[in-house]
Amino acid sequence: MKKRILSGIRPTGDLHIGHYLGVISNWVELQEEFDCYYMIADLHAITSSYDKEKFQDKILETLAVYMACGLDPEKVTLFKQSDISEHTDLAWLFNCITPMGELSRMTQFKEKSETQAENVNAGLWDYPVLMAADILIYNADLVPVGEDQLQHVEFSRTLARKFNNQFAKVFNEPKALLTKEPRVKSLLYPNKKMSKTDAAGNYIAILDPPEIIEKKIGSAVTDTGPSGTKTPGVENLFRLLEAFSPKEIYNNMDNQYEIGDLKYSELKKVLSDSITKKLVPIQQKYQELISNPENLYQILESGNSQARKVASENLKNAKKAMGLI
């Protein structure tokens, strides 16, 4: 049997090229080898500020982007987190065996508490428990993550082990599958990771039209530094060029830089053209998909049905082990 994978993205903000390079393109490769469950993580999204009037549109947009980038609903299970109530049911069971101090030490909680100081809610604090439930309700073997999410996978492993030891062997101990992730940084603040929560000029959205891509790349920070030393802004542009361009184009630009003959305006033009060339077919496929929302809802319902089948069985086993059934 194929090993099972679980992952997801929150349907808030714009999915950008960091998501494409570090997450979705990896998912597309994994769908050929694994039993993949990819969710739209709308329950996680509501731990931060969001626009409830546009929320359903963002959910459909996220699904359409998943598919436009190459995810095939015939090969993977695409579903909406909040439609599978077993996630929150299992999270409550896990809450009852999770020490409060362990949650307070989670790195993401500390970071989010600073960035959204006006909205430090209980859901934000309890985020790791729901994330563990997301993974364990499907008994996922592997969780594709970047290094910044390793703590959450380890927390899931700890909870699975604790539950199994205290009650009965119900859950796998999932392992992290480190993604091949170029360290894509903000265009304007290249010491920070590219984030959809920042102002639009900091990132290139997957759905940005060519003229916007060119404008954003043109405004990207380059800075000046010692001869032969790439500053963070320049390093970020070269990292993107390597990801989006043929090897010979990257090598040519890199050689020009090394001999001091590179104009940043030329580098930016080549980079924006390369990104546009990659994204335009995705955008065309997206427009085709989003124009038929009924089909998208059917795909979600089909995925929900498959996800619910697996999740309900595992929740039933957990409740039996705890004496609730």
C-alpha positions as CSV (number, residue, x, y, z in Angstrom):
1,M,0.0,0.0,0.0
2,K,1.1,3.6,-0.7
3,K,2.2,5.6,2.3
4,R,-0.3,8.4,3.2
5,I,0.5,12.1,3.2
6,L,-1.5,15.0,4.8
7,S,-0.9,18.7,4.2
8,G,-2.9,21.9,3.7
9,I,-2.8,25.7,3.2
10,R,-5.0,28.3,4.9
11,P,-7.4,30.1,2.5
12,T,-6.4,33.6,3.5
13,G,-4.5,36.2,1.5
14,D,-2.9,35.4,-1.9
15,L,-1.1,32.2,-2.6
16,H,2.3,33.4,-3.8
17,I,5.4,32.0,-5.6
18,G,6.8,30.9,-2.2
19,H,3.8,28.6,-1.8
20,Y,4.2,27.4,-5.4
21,L,7.9,26.6,-5.1
22,G,8.0,25.3,-1.5
23,V,4.6,23.6,-1.2
24,I,2.3,23.0,-4.1
25,S,4.9,22.0,-6.7
26,N,6.2,19.4,-4.2
27,W,2.6,18.2,-3.6
28,V,2.3,17.7,-7.4
29,E,5.4,15.5,-7.4
30,L,4.2,13.5,-4.4
31,Q,0.8,12.7,-5.9
32,E,2.4,10.2,-8.2
33,E,3.9,8.1,-5.4
34,F,1.8,8.5,-2.3
35,D,-1.8,8.4,-1.1
36,C,-2.2,12.2,-0.7
37,Y,-4.8,14.1,1.4
38,Y,-4.6,17.8,0.7
39,M,-6.9,20.1,2.6
40,I,-8.1,23.7,2.6
41,A,-7.3,24.6,6.2
42,D,-10.2,27.0,6.9
43,L,-10.4,26.2,10.6
44,H,-6.8,27.2,11.0
45,A,-7.5,30.4,9.0
46,I,-10.0,31.7,11.5
47,T,-7.4,32.0,14.2
48,S,-6.3,35.2,12.5
49,S,-8.3,38.1,11.1
50,Y,-10.2,37.2,7.9
51,D,-13.0,38.6,5.8
52,K,-16.0,36.4,6.3
53,E,-17.8,37.9,3.3
54,K,-15.1,36.8,1.0
55,F,-14.2,33.6,2.8
56,Q,-16.1,31.2,0.5
57,D,-14.6,32.8,-2.5
58,K,-11.1,32.4,-1.1
59,I,-11.8,28.7,-0.4
60,L,-12.8,28.1,-4.0
61,E,-9.9,30.2,-5.2
62,T,-7.5,28.1,-3.2
63,L,-8.9,24.8,-4.6
64,A,-8.7,26.2,-8.2
65,V,-5.1,27.2,-7.6
66,Y,-4.2,23.8,-6.3
67,M,-5.6,22.2,-9.4
68,A,-4.3,24.8,-11.8
69,C,-0.8,24.1,-10.5
70,G,-1.2,20.4,-11.3
71,L,-3.0,18.6,-8.5
72,D,-5.3,16.0,-9.9
73,P,-8.5,15.1,-8.0
74,E,-8.4,11.7,-9.6
75,K,-5.1,11.0,-7.9
76,V,-5.4,12.9,-4.6
77,T,-8.1,13.7,-2.0
78,L,-8.9,17.4,-2.0
79,F,-11.1,18.4,0.9
80,K,-12.2,21.2,3.2
81,Q,-11.1,20.9,6.8
82,S,-14.2,22.3,8.4
83,D,-16.5,19.9,6.5
84,I,-14.9,17.0,8.4
85,S,-16.1,17.4,12.0
86,E,-13.8,14.5,13.1
87,H,-10.9,16.9,13.0
88,T,-12.3,19.0,15.9
89,D,-13.7,16.0,17.7
90,L,-10.3,14.4,17.8
91,A,-8.7,17.7,18.8
92,W,-10.9,17.8,21.9
93,L,-9.8,14.2,22.8
94,F,-6.2,15.3,22.4
95,N,-6.8,18.5,24.4
96,C,-7.6,16.3,27.4
97,I,-4.1,14.7,27.3
98,T,-2.1,17.7,26.4
99,P,-0.2,19.7,29.1
100,M,-0.9,23.4,28.9
101,G,2.7,24.3,29.4
102,E,3.7,22.3,26.2
103,L,1.4,24.5,24.1
104,S,2.7,27.7,25.6
105,R,6.3,26.7,24.5
106,M,5.4,26.3,20.8
107,T,7.4,28.7,18.7
108,Q,4.6,29.6,16.3
109,F,2.3,30.6,19.2
110,K,5.0,33.0,20.5
111,E,5.5,34.5,17.0
112,K,1.8,34.8,16.2
113,S,1.2,36.4,19.6
114,E,3.6,39.2,18.6
115,T,2.3,39.7,15.0
116,Q,-1.4,39.7,16.0
117,A,-1.1,41.0,19.6
118,E,-4.7,42.4,19.4
119,N,-6.1,38.9,18.7
120,V,-4.2,36.3,20.8
121,N,-7.1,33.8,21.0
122,A,-7.5,30.3,22.5
123,G,-7.6,28.9,19.0
124,L,-4.2,30.3,18.2
125,W,-2.8,28.7,21.4
126,D,-4.5,25.4,20.7
127,Y,-3.5,25.4,17.0
128,P,-0.9,22.6,17.4
129,V,-3.5,20.3,18.9
130,L,-5.8,20.8,15.9
131,M,-2.9,20.4,13.5
132,A,-2.0,17.1,15.3
133,A,-5.6,16.0,14.9
134,D,-5.5,16.9,11.2
135,I,-2.5,14.6,10.7
136,L,-3.5,11.7,13.0
137,I,-7.2,11.5,12.0
138,Y,-5.9,10.1,8.7
139,N,-3.1,8.2,10.2
140,A,-0.7,10.0,7.9
141,D,2.7,8.4,7.5
142,L,4.4,11.5,6.2
143,V,3.8,15.3,6.5
144,P,5.6,17.5,3.9
145,V,6.9,20.6,5.8
146,G,9.6,23.2,5.8
147,E,12.0,23.4,8.6
148,D,9.8,26.0,10.4
149,Q,7.1,23.4,10.8
150,L,9.2,20.5,12.2
151,Q,8.1,21.4,15.8
152,H,4.5,20.8,14.9
153,V,5.2,17.4,13.4
154,E,7.2,16.4,16.4
155,F,4.3,17.5,18.6
156,S,2.0,15.2,16.6
157,R,4.4,12.3,17.1
158,T,4.5,13.0,20.8
159,L,0.7,13.1,21.1
160,A,0.3,9.9,19.1
161,R,2.8,8.1,21.3
162,K,1.2,9.4,24.5
163,F,-2.3,8.4,23.3
164,N,-1.1,4.9,22.3
165,N,0.7,4.3,25.6
166,Q,-2.2,5.6,27.7
167,F,-5.1,3.9,25.9
168,A,-4.4,1.6,23.0
169,K,-2.4,1.6,19.7
170,V,-4.6,3.7,17.4
171,F,-2.3,6.2,15.7
172,N,0.8,6.1,13.5
173,E,3.7,8.3,14.6
174,P,4.0,10.5,11.5
175,K,7.4,11.6,10.1
176,A,8.3,14.9,8.6
177,L,9.1,14.9,4.9
178,L,11.3,18.0,4.4
179,T,10.3,19.8,1.2
180,K,12.6,21.0,-1.5
181,E,12.0,24.6,-0.6
182,P,14.0,27.5,-2.0
183,R,14.2,30.0,0.8
184,V,12.1,32.7,-0.9
185,K,12.3,36.0,0.8
186,S,10.2,39.2,0.8
187,L,11.0,41.4,-2.3
188,L,11.1,44.5,-0.1
189,Y,12.5,43.1,3.1
190,P,14.8,40.2,2.0
191,N,15.8,39.2,5.5
192,K,12.2,38.1,6.0
193,K,10.4,35.1,4.6
194,M,7.9,35.9,1.8
195,S,4.5,36.0,3.4
196,K,0.9,36.5,2.2
197,T,0.2,38.5,5.4
198,D,2.5,41.3,4.3
199,A,1.7,44.1,1.9
200,A,1.3,43.0,-1.7
201,G,4.5,44.5,-2.8
202,N,6.5,42.0,-0.7
203,Y,5.4,39.0,-2.7
204,I,4.4,37.8,-6.2
205,A,1.0,36.1,-6.1
206,I,0.5,33.1,-8.3
207,L,-2.4,35.0,-10.0
208,D,-0.6,38.3,-10.5
209,P,-0.8,39.4,-14.2
210,P,2.5,40.0,-16.1
211,E,2.5,43.8,-15.7
212,I,2.2,43.5,-11.9
213,I,4.9,40.9,-11.8
214,E,7.2,43.2,-13.8
215,K,6.4,46.1,-11.5
216,K,7.0,44.1,-8.3
217,I,10.3,42.7,-9.5
218,G,11.3,46.1,-10.7
219,S,10.7,47.5,-7.2
220,A,12.5,44.6,-5.4
221,V,15.4,45.6,-3.1
222,T,18.9,44.9,-4.4
223,D,21.1,47.1,-2.3
224,T,24.8,47.6,-2.8
225,G,27.5,45.7,-1.1
226,P,31.2,44.7,-1.3
227,S,32.3,43.6,-4.7
228,G,31.6,40.0,-5.4
229,T,29.2,39.7,-2.4
230,K,25.5,39.2,-3.0
231,T,23.4,41.1,-0.6
232,P,20.2,39.5,0.7
233,G,18.1,41.3,-1.9
234,V,20.3,40.2,-4.8
235,E,20.6,36.7,-3.4
236,N,16.9,36.4,-3.3
237,L,16.5,37.5,-6.9
238,F,19.1,34.9,-8.0
239,R,17.4,32.3,-6.0
240,L,14.2,33.0,-7.8
241,L,16.0,33.1,-11.2
242,E,17.4,29.6,-10.5
243,A,13.9,28.3,-9.6
244,F,12.1,29.8,-12.6
245,S,14.7,30.0,-15.4
246,P,16.5,27.4,-17.6
247,K,20.0,26.6,-16.2
248,E,21.8,28.4,-19.0
249,I,20.0,31.7,-18.3
250,Y,20.8,31.5,-14.6
251,N,24.5,30.6,-15.3
252,N,24.8,33.5,-17.7
253,M,23.4,36.0,-15.2
254,D,25.6,34.6,-12.4
255,N,28.7,34.8,-14.6
256,Q,27.9,38.4,-15.5
257,Y,27.5,39.2,-11.8
258,E,30.8,37.6,-10.9
259,I,32.8,39.6,-13.4
260,G,31.0,42.8,-12.4
261,D,29.2,43.3,-15.7
262,L,25.6,42.7,-14.6
263,K,23.0,45.4,-14.6
264,Y,20.3,44.8,-12.0
265,S,17.7,46.2,-14.4
266,E,18.6,43.4,-16.9
267,L,18.5,40.8,-14.1
268,K,15.0,42.0,-13.1
269,K,13.7,41.9,-16.6
270,V,15.0,38.4,-17.3
271,L,13.5,37.3,-13.9
272,S,10.1,38.8,-14.4
273,D,9.9,37.3,-17.9
274,S,10.8,33.9,-16.5
275,I,8.3,34.0,-13.7
276,T,5.6,35.2,-16.1
277,K,6.3,32.4,-18.5
278,K,5.8,29.8,-15.7
279,L,2.7,31.5,-14.2
280,V,0.7,32.4,-17.3
281,P,-0.4,28.8,-18.1
282,I,-1.3,28.3,-14.5
283,Q,-3.4,31.5,-14.5
284,Q,-5.1,30.4,-17.7
285,K,-6.0,27.0,-16.2
286,Y,-7.2,28.8,-13.0
287,Q,-9.6,31.0,-15.0
288,E,-11.0,28.0,-16.7
289,L,-11.6,26.2,-13.3
290,I,-12.9,29.2,-11.4
291,S,-15.5,30.0,-14.1
292,N,-17.3,26.7,-13.2
293,P,-17.8,26.9,-9.4
294,E,-20.3,24.1,-9.4
295,N,-17.7,21.7,-10.6
296,L,-15.3,22.9,-7.9
297,Y,-18.0,22.3,-5.3
298,Q,-18.5,18.8,-6.6
299,I,-14.8,18.1,-6.4
300,L,-14.7,19.3,-2.8
301,E,-17.8,17.1,-1.9
302,S,-16.2,14.1,-3.5
303,G,-13.0,14.7,-1.6
304,N,-14.9,15.4,1.6
305,S,-16.7,12.1,1.3
306,Q,-13.4,10.2,0.9
307,A,-11.8,12.1,3.8
308,R,-14.8,11.6,6.1
309,K,-14.7,7.8,5.4
310,V,-11.2,7.5,6.7
311,A,-11.5,10.1,9.5
312,S,-14.7,8.6,11.0
313,E,-13.2,5.2,11.3
314,N,-10.1,6.5,13.1
315,L,-12.2,8.7,15.4
316,K,-14.3,5.7,16.3
317,N,-11.2,3.7,17.2
318,A,-9.9,6.6,19.3
319,K,-13.2,6.9,21.2
320,K,-13.3,3.1,21.8
321,A,-9.8,3.2,23.2
322,M,-10.8,6.0,25.6
323,G,-13.9,4.2,26.8
324,L,-16.3,6.7,25.1
325,I,-17.9,3.9,23.1
